[in-house]
Amino acid sequence: MLKLHAYTRRTVPLLDGGWWLNVGSIVLFALFGLVPCIAQQPANTTTDSSAGPPPSASASPQTPDNSSAQSNGTQNPAPPAALPKSEQRKRICPRPADPNFRTYGCRDQDFDWEETLTNDWRGARETLHERGITPTVSYYLATQTNATGGTHAIWAYAGMFSAAVNLDFDKLFKIPGMSFYLDGRWGTGSNLSTDLGAVFPVNTVYALGAWFGEMYLQQKFLRGDLTIVLGRFGANGMFATLPVLANYVSLGLFPTPMSMIANDYAYGGPPPGNQWAAQALYDVSPEVELAAGVFNNNLNSSHDANIFAFQQGNKGVLVAAQITYFHRQRITDTRKSGQFTTGFFESNNAFATLANSAVKSQGNAGLFVLGQQTVYRPNGPGTPQGLTIWGAYTYTSRQVIDSMPIYGGAGLSYEGLFRSRSRDIISVGWAYGLTSKYIRNASYSNMLEVNYQWFPKRYLTLIPDFQYLLNPKGTISSNAAVFGVQTNLVF
């Protein structure tokens, strides 16, 4: 069986990772050393497109009320050059009221109180928001069973209660550009993935107990183009991820390719783990964003976010960097949009080899490439309905420590397939993971997911989901078919 946890993945590298760290550090220092120079360059805000509502995660960014109004075809002026470059493009925040989907970059995104079950708490929530305090609460429940695979059919459920608050220090304490984010989670239920031995876990919900989530201080510089983040969070919240991946139930696809976590568990975030970290983002232009982060790699806190220690047998840090291109995502652009990301990660921690866990090896490194593109809009420019396709690839060269050295993924999401259900989304996703040759009976694992997101209310999502896993353990094993329903309720 292919083990996912870093405790079982120590290795002797095929390719020494040290040079990756040295070269990466040089690149990062050079990159952010150029920030003051780049910041002086005027933004190119010319566009030939008419204004329209922003698209959704499956298509393009969407307005908080998920409006699907038609573009009027008129020409709008470009945003002023003084506006921060990140604000000159649309935000892909399809469900900002939900803390599980209020991803980094959407923490300070306003949303309509109608997107929540409890509305604005008789005005109290609006008052708090105006003063700089924005709370969000949700509950997720995944009920699933294996029709085939495993020793017998099992019904399992996993529940996750999440609560978060974003504090705007500009409104609270008159400190421009500063904010603080904190969330916590409480998980209950059982784990069908463990029963199947699946290397692609069948949901993202399972994590027993009460956990601290992300907590970090954020400060913007250079008129908002440079953002520095300090605190506790996972690399998977920013690096090697796409907005469209939020349309899937399986942890094999969302929030990041499963290989990133399988090969170094310190890469993952809550729940149930977390790391002390520092992260920097710089918007070179409305189309180009650079990001780099340094993360502690304590494997104990990777399994338990309530552990705050820096060093518990771990060594060094995990470094990640990427460049992201936002295709046709200026706020005045209504054409078919896309997002493309490429980067690398490097860790100089010590890992146990797969062949012999008593033998340890220093360092790990890898590359990733991901992209999504809207290719069809039946209702014309500026509307969220339509088809988005995506693809992902990751690679690490050190099979002696990396249980999944190669990962490939692809899929599509269609919003508004049925005219009467314009907000509903149907998604198909496929993931492939190659098993390290150092694991006995090594093979590969394939996972196919098909789901339908039904929005009976703006605060309620029901997701009937089907997953088919070939060689679910990453070795020659019985295939598994999993059926289930995930319920997302936003308070």
C-alpha positions, 0 to 999 in steps of 0.5 A, spaced: 500 500 500 502 506 498 503 511 504 501 518 504 504 520 510 511 523 511 512 519 517 513 513 512 516 516 506 524 518 508 529 517 502 535 517 499 535 522 493 536 520 486 537 527 485 540 532 491 536 537 492 541 542 495 542 546 488 535 547 488 535 551 494 541 555 493 538 557 486 531 558 488 534 562 494 538 567 489 532 567 484 527 569 490 532 574 492 533 577 485 526 577 484 524 581 490 530 585 490 527 588 483 520 590 486 522 597 487 524 598 480 518 594 477 513 598 482 515 604 478 513 602 471 506 604 469 500 599 469 498 598 462 490 598 463 488 599 455 483 594 454 478 593 448 473 589 452 466 592 455 465 591 462 461 586 465 460 582 471 466 577 474 465 570 472 465 564 477 470 559 479 469 554 474 469 559 468 471 566 470 471 571 477 464 572 479 460 578 483 458 576 490 451 575 488 453 571 482 449 575 477 449 573 470 447 579 467 448 580 460 454 585 458 451 591 455 456 592 450 458 599 452 466 601 452 468 602 459 474 606 461 480 602 464 481 602 471 486 608 474 493 606 474 494 608 481 489 602 483 493 596 486 494 591 480 491 586 484 485 590 484 485 591 476 483 584 475 477 580 477 477 576 483 475 569 483 471 568 489 465 564 488 463 563 495 466 568 499 461 567 505 464 560 506 470 560 510 472 553 506 472 557 500 474 563 502 481 562 500 487 566 500 486 572 496 479 572 498 479 574 505 477 581 505 472 580 499 465 583 501 459 578 500 452 579 500 448 577 507 443 573 503 449 568 501 448 566 509 443 562 513 443 567 518 443 573 514 446 579 517 444 577 525 439 583 525 444 588 523 449 586 528 454 583 522 453 589 518 455 593 524 461 589 525 463 589 518 463 596 517 468 596 523 473 591 520 470 585 523 468 580 518 466 573 521 464 567 517 461 560 519 460 553 515 458 546 516 460 540 511 458 533 511 460 528 506 456 521 506 459 516 502 459 509 501 464 504 496 459 500 492 465 496 490 473 495 493 475 494 500 473 488 504 466 490 504 461 495 503 462 501 508 457 507 509 462 513 512 460 520 514 465 526 515 463 532 518 467 539 519 465 545 522 469 551 520 469 558 523 473 564 521 474 572 522 478 577 518 480 583 522 481 589 518 486 593 522 485 599 517 478 600 520 480 598 527 486 601 528 487 606 522 493 602 520 493 602 512 494 595 509 494 591 515 489 585 517 489 579 521 486 572 519 484 566 524 480 560 523 478 554 527 475 547 525 472 541 529 471 535 525 467 528 526 466 522 523 469 516 520 474 515 514 472 511 508 479 513 505 483 509 510 478 503 509 480 503 502 487 504 502 486 510 497 492 514 495 487 519 493 482 521 499 475 521 497 473 527 501 477 533 504 472 533 510 475 528 514 479 530 520 477 528 527 477 533 533 478 541 534 483 544 530 487 551 530 486 553 522 490 559 519 492 565 523 496 570 520 498 577 519 498 581 513 501 587 510 500 591 504 506 595 501 507 599 495 500 602 494 498 595 495 502 591 490 506 587 495 503 583 500 507 580 506 504 575 510 507 572 517 503 566 521 501 559 521 498 557 514 500 551 509 503 552 502 497 548 499 493 555 500 497 559 495 502 554 491 500 549 486 492 550 486 487 553 481 480 556 483 476 551 478 479 545 483 474 548 488 469 544 484 471 537 486 470 533 492 476 529 492 482 531 496 486 528 490 484 534 486 482 540 491 486 544 493 492 542 490 495 535 486 495 530 491 502 528 490 504 535 493 502 532 500 504 525 499 511 527 497 512 532 503 506 532 508 509 538 511 506 542 504 499 541 506 495 545 511 489 545 515 485 541 517 489 537 520 496 540 520 499 547 519 506 550 519 509 557 521 511 561 515 512 567 511 510 569 504 510 574 499 506 576 493 508 581 488 503 584 482 508 585 477 502 587 473 494 586 473 496 579 469 502 577 472 503 575 480 510 572 483 509 569 489 514 566 494 514 562 501 518 559 506 515 554 511 517 550 517 517 543 516 515 540 523 511 533 521 508 533 528 504 539 526 503 537 519 498 532 523 496 536 529 495 544 528 495 544 535 502 543 535 506 550 535 513 548 536 518 549 530 523 544 531 521 536 533 526 532 529 525 536 523 531 540 519 531 546 515 525 549 511 520 548 505 521 553 500 516 554 494 515 559 489 511 560 483 509 565 477 502 566 475 499 569 469 492 571 469 489 571 462 484 576 460 482 578 467 482 585 468 476 588 471 474 591 464 475 585 460 469 580 458 473 575 454 474 568 456 479 568 461 484 563 464 489 562 469 496 559 469 501 557 474 508 554 474 513 553 480 517 549 484 518 547 491 524 545 495 525 542 502 532 540 506 528 536 511 531 529 512 526 524 510 526 516 511 527 512 505 521 508 502 525 501 502 528 502 509 525 507 514 531 507 518 535 510 513 534 517 512 536 522 506 536 529 506 532 534 501 527 534 496 525 538 490 519 538 485 516 542 479 509 543 478 505 546 472 497 548 472 492 552 468 485 553 467 481 556 461 474 558 459 473 555 452 465 556 451 460 561 453 453 560 451 450 567 453 456 571 450 461 576 453 461 578 461 456 572 463 459 566 468 455 560 464 460 556 460 465 551 460 472 551 463 477 546 462 484 545 466 490 541 467 495 539 472 502 536 472 507 535 478 514 532 478 519 530 483 526 526 481 527 522 488 523 516 488 527 513 493 523 518 498 517 520 494 511 515 494 508 519 488 514 522 483 509 523 477 502 526 477 497 528 472 490 531 472 485 534 467 478 536 467 472 540 466 467 544 469 460 547 466 456 552 469 449 553 467 448 547 463 441 547 464 437 553 463 433 553 469 439 552 473 444 557 471 448 557 477 449 549 478 456 546 476 457 539 473 464 537 473 469 531 471 476 530 473 481 525 472 487 524 476 493 519 475 499 518 480 505 514 479 508 510 485 515 510 486 519 503 484 521 503 491 515 501 494 513 493 493 508 491 488 509 499 485 504 500 480 499 507 479 493 509 481 487 513 477 481 516 480 475 519 476 470 524 479 464 526 476 459 531 481 453 535 480 453 542 485 446 543 486 444 550 489 437 550 492 439 556 496 445 561 496 447 558 502 446 551 501 450 546 496 448 539 495 453 535 491 452 528 489 458 525 487 461 519 484 468 517 484 472 511 481 479 509 483 483 504 479 489 501 483 486 505 489 492 503 493 497 505 488 499 498 488 496 492 484 489 492 488 481 491 487 478 497 484 473 501 488 467 505 486 464 510 491 458 514 491 456 519 496 453 526 497 456 532 500 452 538 503 455 545 504 451 549 509 454 557 510 451 560 516 
